[in-house]
Amino acid sequence: MKKLSYLIILFPLVLISCKGGMFGKKVKEPFSGSAYQSNARFWRGTGKGVSSKDNIAEGKADIEAKAELAGQVNTTMKQVTDQYLGQTENENAADVADKFQSLVRQVMNTSISDLRKIGEKKYYDDKSGQYTVFMAYEIKKNAMLKWMKKEAKTDQKIDQRQRKVIEDIIDKELEKLDEDGG
């Protein structure tokens, strides 16, 4: 009797696993491969948008991809400033780090330098009447860092000493990219 109750419990699980698993059939979305992931030379972001209107689906995909990129740039810059704070440990380090973070946010809010769309695919589902758009963007890291350095030079809120420290931080990151082949 015990064997029969195990079979009754296991049989539906076997059927589910044969039909694609408990979560459904696995699908591969466009731009999900390694060619669309960030690496030593590029920050990359992908987005997906779904709507009954194709322009709205495009807009959603666009915003999602750019938000992913901006988050990566911001995270990288936070790590750089944290490293700077750990290395210098002087009373002015926190002030410079705050200015650097402010510069990063300002750059991200105004424009992302050298942004390139590297892919866009649009699908329409007749059954649901929905458009699905996938979009992929990339930013060359060294172009973005050079642009940030230029912005630091013209920012009136940063004094000369802080500007020099920020430029040094960016130069170190650029050197790392050169060493990594970026």
N, C-alpha and C positions, 0 to 999 in steps of 0.2 A: 504494500500500500504506500509506503514511503517513496519507493521508486516512481510510482505513478504520480504522486503529488509533485515530485521534482520535475518530471517530464511536463506536467501541466504548467508549471512555472517557467521552465526553460524554453518550451516550444515557442511562445510568442517572442521571446528575446532572440531566438535563432531566426525567426521570420523577419524581425525588424532589422537585424544585422545583414541579412541577405538582400534586403531592399534598399540599402544605402546607409544604414546606421541609424542610431537613435536620433541624431540631429538632422538627418536628411542627407541628400546627395551633395558631396563636396563639389564646389564650382571654382573655377579659376577666373578671377576678374582681370580685365585688361590693366596693364601697368603694375601688376603685383610682383613681377619678377625682379631679380637682383639688378637688372639694368636700370630700374627705376627707384633704387634705394640710394640714400646718401652714402658717400664714400669719402676718401681723402681729398678729392678735388672738387666735389660738388655737394651742395645741399639740395635734396630733391624732395618734392612733396606731390602727393596724388590726392585727388578728390573724386567724389561720386555724388551726383545729384539726380533726384527722381522727382518728376512732376508731370502733370497732364499737359503742360506747356513746355515746348522745347527750350525757349529762352530762359525760363525759370530753372529748368534742370541744369542748363549750362551755367547759370549764375551760381547755383548751389555748389556745383562741382568746382568752379573757379574759386569761390570763397574758401571751400574746404581745403583745396590744394595749397592756396596761399597762406592760410592759417597754419597749416602743418609746417610749411617752410619757415614762416616767421617764428614759430615756436622753437624750431631747431636752431636758428640763428641766435635767438635770445638765450636759449639754454647754453649754447657754446660760449657766448660772451659772459654769461654768469659764471661759468666754470673758469674762464680766463681771469675774471676779476677776483674770484675766490682764491685762485692760485697767487695772484698778485698780493692780495691781503696777507696770505700765509707767508709769503716770502719777505715782504717789507717790514711788517709789524711795527710801523711807526705811527705817530698820532695823526699824520695827514693822509695815511693810506686809505682810511675809510672814506674820507672826503673825496679823494681821487676816484675811488671805486664807485661812489655814488654818482659822480659826474660822468664816469664811463658808462654806467648803467643808464643814466639819463640820455646820453648820446645814442646808445643802442636803441632805446625806446623811441627817441625822436626820429632816428633813421627808419625804423620799422613802421612808424606811423605815417611818415611822409612818402616814402618810396623804398622799394626793394631794388637795389642796383643790379643791372645786368640780368633781369629775370627773363627766362626763355621758356616758351611753351614747347615741350618735347613730345606731346601727344594729346590727342583728343579723339574719343570714339563716342558715337551716339547710336542708341538703339531705341526702337519703338516696339512696344508689345500691343498687338491688336486686341488681345483679350481684355487687358486692363485699361487700355488707352493711355498708358504711361510712357513717357520718354525717360531713358536712363542715360546719363552722360558721364563719362569718365575723362578726367583731365590730369595731365602731369606737367609739372614745371621743374626747372632747375635754376640754381644760381651758382656761378663759378665762385668758389670761396675766395680766391685771391682778388678777384675784381670787387667783391663786396667789401673785403677788408681795406683795400686801397681807397674805395669810395668813403668808407667810414673815417679813414685817416684824413682825407680831404675835408670832410665835414667837421672834424675836430679842429682843423686849422682855421676854419672860418667861424666857429662857434664863439660868440661874444661872451657867453656865460662861463667860459673856461679860461682861467688865468694861464700865463705862460708856463709856469712850473707844472701845472696839471696837464696842460697840452703836451708837454714834453714826455711826461710819464705815459699818457694815453698813446702817444705815437710809438713809444718804446714797446708797450704791450702789443700793439698791432704789428710792429716790425718783428717781434718774436714769433707771433702767430704766422706771419708771412714766411719767415725762415723755416718754421716747421713744415709748412706746405711745400716749400722748395725741396726740403730733405725727403719728404714723402713722395715726391714726384708730381706735386700739384702745380 
